Amino acid sequence: MAIKKLPFILASTGRGKYRVTAEAKTIGTDIIVSIWGGAKPHIGSVAVAIPRPSLEIPGKMSATSSVLNFVGHKDETVTKLFSERIAARLNRNCIATAGIHIENATGQDVDIITKNCGTLCTRMLTLLEKQA
């Protein structure tokens, strides 16, 4: 049975202030994914990733990315994670935007959000592969 291509894929993980959400859309063969969460979702960073053969492991795909941040934002870790993993795994160009804000975030808050983003990225990859 073929999986019907939806206009977008939406997934979330975490609870309360640690909840992060991602929405992915396919545009031709390219993918754009937006990630947001916390008390004030926004666009803080944008990453563009292009798939390429790994420079270290023959036969494996990797990705090269470029990142733009709005002044004072530190969402590039999330945008690089999503854009590079999606581009490398699916061998498609990928743009990721992210904006996750927790007021007065502690190191523990950042660690929890980072873990949730990793979980969400893995879930999004699985959903995107099912649509391919």
Beta strands, then each sheet from edge to edge (+ up, - down):
strand 1: 9-13
strand 2: 20-27
strand 3: 30-38
strand 4: 45-53
strand 5: 61-69
strand 6: 94-101
sheet 1: 1+ 2- 3+ 6+ 4- 5+
end
